[in-house]
Amino acid sequence: MKPISLTLLGDPVPAARPRFSRRSGHAYDPGTNRQFKQMLAYEAQAQYKGELLEGIPLEVYIACYRANQKSTSQIERMRRENKLSLPIKKPDTDNYVKSVLDALTGVIWRDDNLIVHIDAYKFYSETPRTEVIIKEYVGSGIND
């Protein structure tokens, strides 16, 4: 399988807790989370023209680049661009991962249970974006 590489420009959005309607108790995604998933799914459909992946183990690499705050100094911006200063505050990296995997289910793979390895990062950048690389898993794990 040839690696699949996706880039979605704009601020990454972490998965949020589902909300529930008062009348029916139906669960739904909050607005910004739903929009992010739709945009990532749309971008994936535009960049990936293959069949839904099934029956092969996958490894996924995710890099979420958050925007710098406007009040960030030039020195701190340079540190962040060189990955010397990292976002160790909320939102958590695993919430970004959940959002990305949910968005790509039904677009790239039929079910995210195919994923056996994930590497995920969050960084700061002047160009906020989410980058995803999907490959067939070929080994080289901890115990290989």
Residue frames relative to the residue before (quaternion, step in Angstrom):
aa qw qx qy qz dx dy dz
M 1.0000 0.0000 0.0000 0.0000 0.00 0.00 0.00
K 0.3976 -0.6979 0.5475 0.2345 3.54 -0.96 0.90
P 0.5279 -0.6389 0.4413 0.3442 3.65 -0.89 0.83
I 0.2790 -0.7279 0.6071 0.1539 3.54 -1.16 0.73
S 0.0621 -0.8028 0.5930 -0.0085 3.56 -0.76 1.07
L 0.0329 -0.8052 0.5912 -0.0335 3.58 -0.80 1.08
T 0.0359 -0.7690 0.6373 0.0346 3.56 -1.15 0.66
L 0.0577 -0.7702 0.6349 0.0173 3.55 -0.91 0.97
L 0.3061 -0.7630 0.5453 0.1635 3.56 -0.61 1.17
G 0.6218 0.5065 -0.4198 0.4249 3.53 -1.12 0.74
D 0.6820 -0.5025 0.3456 0.4036 3.53 -1.28 0.37
P 0.4172 -0.6716 0.5415 0.2856 3.59 -0.91 0.85
V 0.2155 -0.7718 0.5879 0.1101 3.57 -1.11 0.69
P 0.3515 -0.7417 0.5275 0.2191 3.59 -0.70 1.01
A 0.5812 -0.5497 0.4539 0.3924 3.56 -1.22 0.44
A 0.2166 -0.7643 0.5972 0.1108 3.52 -0.99 0.89
R 0.6037 -0.5282 0.4278 0.4165 3.53 -1.21 0.34
P 0.5143 -0.6401 0.4564 0.3428 3.58 -0.97 0.74
R 0.3310 -0.7040 0.5929 0.2081 3.53 -1.21 0.62
F 0.2585 -0.7628 0.5752 0.1429 3.56 -1.20 0.50
S 0.4301 -0.6852 0.5185 0.2767 3.56 -0.95 0.86
R 0.5454 -0.6469 0.4298 0.3152 3.55 -1.08 0.70
R 0.6902 0.5056 -0.2896 0.4291 3.56 0.93 -0.84
S 0.8349 0.2174 -0.0911 0.4973 3.56 0.56 -1.14
G 0.4176 -0.7045 0.4732 0.3245 3.58 1.20 -0.39
H 0.3631 0.7501 -0.4694 0.2918 3.58 1.33 0.25
A 0.3529 -0.7340 0.5417 0.2079 3.60 -0.93 0.92
Y 0.0508 0.7845 -0.6165 0.0433 3.57 -1.09 0.75
D 0.5320 -0.6109 0.4855 0.3286 3.55 -1.31 0.45
P 0.5013 -0.6170 0.5007 0.3425 3.61 -1.05 0.67
G 0.7298 -0.5095 0.2655 0.3706 3.59 -1.17 0.66
T 0.7229 0.4328 -0.2846 0.4573 3.62 0.62 -1.03
N 0.6340 0.5258 -0.3317 0.4599 3.59 1.04 -0.72
R 0.6513 0.5125 -0.3055 0.4689 3.57 0.95 -0.87
Q 0.6578 0.5120 -0.3059 0.4600 3.60 0.94 -0.88
F 0.6416 0.5203 -0.3239 0.4612 3.59 0.96 -0.86
K 0.6685 0.4988 -0.3020 0.4616 3.58 0.87 -0.93
Q 0.6476 0.5135 -0.3169 0.4653 3.58 0.99 -0.80
M 0.6642 0.5009 -0.3048 0.4638 3.60 0.94 -0.87
L 0.6621 0.4901 -0.3100 0.4747 3.59 0.94 -0.84
A 0.6388 0.5116 -0.3234 0.4750 3.60 0.98 -0.78
Y 0.6444 0.5185 -0.3144 0.4659 3.59 0.98 -0.84
E 0.6596 0.4968 -0.3000 0.4777 3.58 0.93 -0.90
A 0.6396 0.5208 -0.3227 0.4643 3.59 0.99 -0.81
Q 0.6505 0.5083 -0.3158 0.4678 3.60 0.97 -0.82
A 0.6573 0.5112 -0.3057 0.4618 3.57 1.04 -0.77
Q 0.7532 0.3995 -0.2135 0.4770 3.60 1.00 -0.80
Y 0.7592 0.3219 -0.1776 0.5370 3.61 1.12 -0.59
K 0.1095 -0.8302 0.5464 0.0141 3.57 -0.56 1.18
G 0.5053 0.6835 -0.4049 0.3368 3.59 1.26 0.11
E 0.6766 -0.4504 0.3953 0.4278 3.50 -1.42 -0.10
L 0.5996 -0.5125 0.4504 0.4183 3.56 -1.28 0.29
L 0.4258 -0.7133 0.4985 0.2478 3.56 -0.85 0.96
E 0.0814 0.7736 -0.6217 0.0921 3.53 -0.98 0.95
G 0.8556 0.2606 -0.1484 0.4218 3.53 -1.23 0.53
I 0.6921 0.3920 -0.3047 0.5239 3.61 1.19 0.27
P 0.4602 -0.6728 0.4930 0.3040 3.60 -0.97 0.76
L 0.1731 -0.8049 0.5650 0.0534 3.56 -0.97 0.91
E 0.1605 -0.7191 0.6587 0.1523 3.49 -1.34 0.43
V 0.1542 -0.8000 0.5792 0.0260 3.54 -0.99 0.96
Y 0.1346 -0.7642 0.6287 0.0502 3.53 -1.00 0.95
I 0.0346 -0.8073 0.5878 -0.0379 3.56 -0.72 1.10
A 0.0096 -0.7646 0.6444 -0.0072 3.56 -0.96 0.94
C 0.1016 -0.7887 0.6060 0.0191 3.55 -0.69 1.16
Y 0.1377 -0.7986 0.5852 0.0302 3.53 -0.64 1.19
R 0.2073 -0.7975 0.5618 0.0740 3.55 -0.45 1.29
A 0.5360 -0.6205 0.4681 0.3295 3.56 -1.16 0.62
N 0.4870 -0.6185 0.5291 0.3167 3.53 -1.20 0.59
Q 0.4898 -0.6226 0.5119 0.3322 3.55 -1.13 0.60
K 0.6057 -0.5917 0.3922 0.3595 3.58 -1.11 0.66
S 0.6905 0.4939 -0.2822 0.4468 3.57 1.07 -0.66
T 0.4547 0.6990 -0.4480 0.3225 3.62 1.25 0.00
S 0.4523 -0.7007 0.4856 0.2620 3.58 -0.86 0.98
Q 0.6486 -0.5213 0.3870 0.3972 3.57 -1.27 0.39
I 0.6377 0.5238 -0.3310 0.4575 3.58 0.98 -0.80
E 0.6739 0.4801 -0.2928 0.4792 3.57 0.93 -0.90
R 0.6096 0.5472 -0.3513 0.4534 3.62 1.05 -0.69
M 0.6523 0.5002 -0.3127 0.4760 3.59 0.97 -0.83
R 0.6264 0.5281 -0.3326 0.4670 3.59 1.00 -0.81
R 0.6763 0.4949 -0.2903 0.4620 3.56 0.96 -0.88
E 0.6421 0.5197 -0.3241 0.4611 3.61 0.96 -0.80
N 0.7173 0.4101 -0.2379 0.5106 3.58 1.11 -0.68
K 0.4548 -0.7260 0.4048 0.3196 3.57 1.37 0.26
L 0.3877 0.7004 -0.4945 0.3384 3.56 1.09 0.79
S 0.7325 0.2327 -0.1557 0.6205 3.55 1.29 -0.40
L 0.0887 -0.8365 0.5405 -0.0157 3.56 -0.55 1.21
P 0.5220 -0.6458 0.4549 0.3216 3.60 -1.15 0.56
I 0.0165 0.8220 -0.5667 0.0539 3.57 -0.15 1.28
K 0.5384 0.5718 -0.4140 0.4601 3.53 1.19 0.64
K 0.6871 -0.4473 0.3553 0.4490 3.55 -1.29 0.10
P 0.5463 -0.1254 -0.8263 -0.0547 1.57 -2.22 1.11
D 0.5904 -0.5970 0.4285 0.3338 3.52 -1.25 0.57
T 0.6134 -0.5719 0.4091 0.3596 3.54 -1.16 0.67
D 0.6630 0.5244 -0.3272 0.4223 3.60 0.90 -0.83
N 0.6111 0.5345 -0.3652 0.4555 3.61 1.14 -0.43
Y 0.5977 0.5228 -0.3564 0.4923 3.58 1.13 -0.56
V 0.6363 0.5385 -0.3239 0.4474 3.58 0.94 -0.92
K 0.6609 0.5181 -0.3095 0.4461 3.58 0.82 -0.97
S 0.6508 0.5246 -0.3104 0.4527 3.56 0.93 -0.87
V 0.6724 0.4926 -0.2894 0.4707 3.59 0.93 -0.91
L 0.6801 0.4919 -0.3027 0.4515 3.60 0.82 -0.95
D 0.6336 0.5236 -0.3284 0.4653 3.59 0.99 -0.78
A 0.6667 0.5206 -0.3044 0.4381 3.59 0.94 -0.89
L 0.7410 0.4299 -0.2298 0.4618 3.59 1.00 -0.78
T 0.5010 0.6244 -0.4383 0.4088 3.58 1.27 -0.11
G 0.7883 0.2370 -0.2213 0.5229 3.54 -0.79 1.08
V 0.6870 0.4147 -0.2732 0.5304 3.59 1.31 -0.08
I 0.7739 0.2228 -0.1085 0.5828 3.58 0.87 -1.00
W 0.7975 0.0681 -0.0082 0.5995 3.58 0.87 -0.96
R 0.5619 -0.6041 0.4437 0.3498 3.54 -1.19 0.54
D 0.7909 -0.0217 0.0490 0.6096 3.57 1.03 -0.82
D 0.4562 -0.7145 0.4560 0.2711 3.59 -0.89 0.86
N 0.4274 0.6757 -0.4883 0.3497 3.61 1.19 0.28
L 0.5234 0.6259 -0.4075 0.4101 3.63 1.28 -0.14
I 0.6134 0.5762 -0.3456 0.4151 3.59 1.16 -0.54
V 0.0922 -0.8133 0.5745 0.0072 3.53 -0.67 1.17
H 0.7810 0.1632 -0.0963 0.5951 3.59 1.25 -0.26
I 0.0016 -0.7821 0.6227 -0.0246 3.57 -0.99 0.93
D 0.0617 -0.7236 0.6852 0.0556 3.53 -1.12 0.83
A 0.0358 0.8150 -0.5753 0.0586 3.58 -0.72 1.00
Y 0.0708 -0.7903 0.6084 -0.0157 3.51 -1.07 0.89
K 0.0853 -0.7430 0.6521 0.1242 3.52 -1.30 0.36
F 0.0460 -0.7903 0.6093 -0.0457 3.50 -0.95 1.05
Y 0.4320 -0.6093 0.5711 0.3405 3.53 -1.40 -0.03
S 0.0813 0.7937 -0.6016 0.0382 3.56 -1.19 0.50
E 0.5176 -0.6000 0.5073 0.3387 3.52 -1.28 0.42
T 0.7220 0.3097 -0.2010 0.5851 3.58 1.30 -0.36
P 0.1826 -0.8091 0.5470 0.1129 3.61 0.07 1.21
R 0.1814 0.7734 -0.5805 0.1786 3.55 -0.97 0.93
T 0.2732 -0.6995 0.6238 0.2165 3.50 -1.40 0.10
E 0.0948 -0.7880 0.6079 0.0237 3.57 -0.79 1.06
V 0.0394 -0.7949 0.6050 -0.0232 3.56 -0.93 0.96
I 0.0409 -0.7578 0.6508 0.0228 3.56 -1.03 0.87
I 0.1003 -0.7865 0.6093 0.0126 3.56 -0.87 1.03
K 0.0156 0.7974 -0.5999 0.0638 3.56 -0.84 1.08
E 0.5266 -0.5618 0.5081 0.3857 3.51 -1.27 0.27
Y 0.4324 -0.6966 0.5083 0.2635 3.58 -0.92 0.90
V 0.0712 -0.8223 0.5646 -0.0025 3.57 -0.80 1.05
G 0.7097 -0.4198 0.2662 0.4993 3.58 1.18 0.26
S 0.5957 0.5893 -0.4483 0.3112 3.50 -1.28 -0.57
G 0.3144 0.7523 -0.5143 0.2657 3.55 1.07 0.73
I 0.7887 -0.3298 0.2329 0.4637 3.56 -1.31 -0.15
N 0.7908 0.3321 -0.1599 0.4886 3.58 0.86 -0.93
D 0.4756 0.6780 -0.4458 0.3397 3.64 1.20 0.20
